[in-house]
Structures are given as structure tokens and as C-alpha cells.
Amino acid sequence: MQFNNRAILKIIELVIAVVCIVLWETSGNFSSNALIVCGTMGGYAVICAVILIGHVINSVVEKRLNGLFSIIGCVLFVISGALIIDQWHDRSDLLFKESKRNALAAGSLMIINGAVFLMDTISIFRTRVEIPVIREVNKNKLEINRF
């Protein structure tokens, strides 16, 4: 495994997504737009885990595909975090004080994760690693292999 800044960023992305899922499960519903929030957290926890495992086993991940995942992750995490913060920011119920704290923490972490995805995108597109190309050895058809 090659341990570089992209591996560290993938670990940070995965950890923040899992922490947001735990905050969601412990305090309940954060947003009326649960589909986009849950889909972002759960989907990107799986995507980050798979890409991190691929990085650990030295699998080649297409640069454009990895960048696309990171750009979309950045947008979705910022949107989800903004939706959560918008819904819980002005709520002043005494019954939901702990839930409000958890919701605002999760929304803030999601926006931070969006920034981490943006750094990952910049890191991906600045990398100039050439992917090795396997070429076939052209044999002359008239050549006879002799033992």
C-alpha cells in the first residue's frame, strides 16, 4: 500500500461519513429531506470504503471516475449539511436541545467533509501518475517457434 495524501483524505472522508451516520442514528431525524441526507451519508460511506480498499490493495482506480465521485461528494455533502443546519438553526425547543446539538454537529461535519472532498478532487487532478499500459507482443505470423 502506498501511503500518501490521497489515502489520508479517503480515511478522513470515511470517518466523517461514519460519524455523521452515528449522529443520525443516535438523535433521530435531522432533516425533512431525509432521502438526500441519508443517501449522501450512506452512499458515500460505501464509496469511500471501496475506494480506500482499492487503494490498500494497490488497485488502479480511474482518475476521472475518482474525481467525479469526489466532485459529486463535495456538492452532496455541502447541500446535505446546509439542509440540516437550515432546519435546526432557529429551533429553540427545550425538549430537543441534545438533538439540536447533534444535528448542528452533523451538519457542520458534512460541510467539512464537503471541503475534504474538494481537497481530494484537487489532489486527484494534480496527480500526474501514468497508468501502465499493457501492450501485446506482436509476433510475426510466419515465424515458427523452435524448441
C-alpha positions as CSV (number, residue, x, y, z in Angstrom):
1,M,0.0,0.0,0.0
2,Q,1.3,3.4,-1.0
3,F,0.5,5.7,1.9
4,N,0.1,9.2,0.5
5,N,-2.1,12.3,1.0
6,R,-5.0,10.8,-1.1
7,A,-5.1,7.8,1.3
8,I,-5.3,10.1,4.3
9,L,-8.1,12.1,2.6
10,K,-10.1,8.9,1.9
11,I,-9.7,7.8,5.5
12,I,-10.9,11.3,6.8
13,E,-13.8,11.2,4.3
14,L,-14.9,7.7,5.5
15,V,-14.5,8.6,9.2
16,I,-16.6,11.8,8.9
17,A,-19.3,9.9,6.9
18,V,-19.5,7.2,9.6
19,V,-19.6,9.8,12.4
20,C,-22.5,11.5,10.7
21,I,-24.3,8.2,10.4
22,V,-23.8,7.6,14.1
23,L,-25.1,11.1,15.0
24,W,-28.1,10.5,12.7
25,E,-28.9,7.1,14.4
26,T,-28.4,8.4,18.0
27,S,-30.5,11.5,17.8
28,G,-33.1,10.7,15.2
29,N,-34.4,12.6,12.2
30,F,-32.2,15.6,11.2
31,S,-34.0,16.9,8.2
32,S,-37.3,16.8,6.4
33,N,-35.2,15.9,3.3
34,A,-34.1,12.6,4.7
35,L,-33.6,11.0,1.3
36,I,-30.8,13.2,0.2
37,V,-29.2,13.4,3.6
38,C,-29.3,9.6,4.3
39,G,-28.4,8.8,0.7
40,T,-25.3,11.0,0.9
41,M,-24.1,9.7,4.2
42,G,-24.7,6.0,3.5
43,G,-23.8,6.1,-0.2
44,Y,-20.5,7.9,0.3
45,A,-19.6,5.7,3.3
46,V,-19.7,2.7,0.9
47,I,-18.0,4.5,-2.0
48,C,-15.2,5.8,0.3
49,A,-14.7,2.4,1.8
50,V,-14.5,0.7,-1.6
51,I,-12.0,3.2,-3.0
52,L,-9.9,3.0,0.2
53,I,-9.8,-0.8,0.0
54,G,-8.8,-0.5,-3.7
55,H,-6.1,1.9,-2.6
56,V,-4.9,-0.6,0.1
57,I,-4.6,-3.5,-2.4
58,N,-2.9,-1.3,-5.0
59,S,-5.8,-1.5,-7.5
60,V,-5.8,1.1,-10.2
61,V,-8.7,3.5,-9.9
62,E,-9.5,5.6,-13.0
63,K,-8.5,9.2,-12.3
64,R,-11.6,10.7,-13.9
65,L,-14.0,8.4,-12.2
66,N,-12.4,9.0,-8.8
67,G,-12.5,12.8,-9.5
68,L,-16.2,12.5,-10.5
69,F,-17.0,10.7,-7.2
70,S,-15.2,13.4,-5.3
71,I,-16.8,16.4,-7.0
72,I,-20.3,14.9,-6.6
73,G,-19.5,14.0,-3.0
74,C,-18.4,17.6,-2.3
75,V,-21.7,19.0,-3.7
76,L,-23.9,16.5,-2.0
77,F,-22.2,16.8,1.4
78,V,-22.4,20.6,1.3
79,I,-26.1,20.5,0.3
80,S,-27.0,18.0,3.0
81,G,-25.1,19.9,5.7
82,A,-26.8,23.1,4.7
83,L,-30.2,21.5,4.7
84,I,-29.6,20.1,8.2
85,I,-28.3,23.4,9.6
86,D,-31.1,25.4,7.9
87,Q,-33.8,23.2,9.6
88,W,-32.2,23.1,13.1
89,H,-30.6,26.6,13.4
90,D,-33.6,28.5,14.7
91,R,-35.2,25.7,16.7
92,S,-35.3,26.5,20.4
93,D,-37.3,23.7,21.9
94,L,-36.0,22.7,25.3
95,L,-37.0,19.1,24.6
96,F,-34.8,18.9,21.5
97,K,-31.6,20.5,23.0
98,E,-29.5,17.4,22.6
99,S,-30.9,16.6,19.2
100,K,-30.3,20.2,18.1
101,R,-26.6,19.9,19.2
102,N,-26.2,16.6,17.4
103,A,-27.9,17.9,14.3
104,L,-25.8,21.0,14.1
105,A,-22.7,19.0,14.7
106,A,-23.6,16.6,11.9
107,G,-24.5,19.4,9.5
108,S,-21.1,21.1,10.3
109,L,-19.3,17.8,9.8
110,M,-21.0,17.3,6.5
111,I,-19.9,20.7,5.2
112,I,-16.4,20.0,6.5
113,N,-16.5,16.7,4.6
114,G,-17.5,18.6,1.5
115,A,-14.3,20.7,1.9
116,V,-12.3,17.5,2.3
117,F,-13.9,16.1,-0.9
118,L,-12.9,19.3,-2.6
119,M,-9.3,18.9,-1.4
120,D,-9.4,15.3,-2.6
121,T,-10.6,16.5,-6.0
122,I,-7.8,19.0,-6.3
123,S,-5.3,16.3,-5.2
124,I,-6.6,13.8,-7.8
125,F,-6.4,16.2,-10.7
126,R,-2.9,17.5,-9.7
127,T,-1.5,13.9,-9.6
128,R,0.5,13.1,-12.8
129,V,0.8,9.4,-12.3
130,E,0.9,7.5,-15.6
131,I,-1.2,4.3,-15.7
132,P,0.9,1.5,-17.1
133,V,-0.4,0.2,-20.4
134,I,0.0,-3.5,-21.2
135,R,0.9,-4.0,-24.8
136,E,0.7,-7.1,-26.8
137,V,3.8,-8.5,-28.2
138,N,3.4,-8.7,-31.9
139,K,4.7,-11.9,-33.3
140,N,5.3,-12.4,-37.0
141,K,2.8,-14.9,-38.3
142,L,5.5,-16.5,-40.4
143,E,7.8,-17.1,-37.5
144,I,7.9,-20.6,-36.3
145,N,8.7,-21.3,-32.7
146,R,11.6,-23.8,-32.5
147,F,12.4,-25.7,-29.4
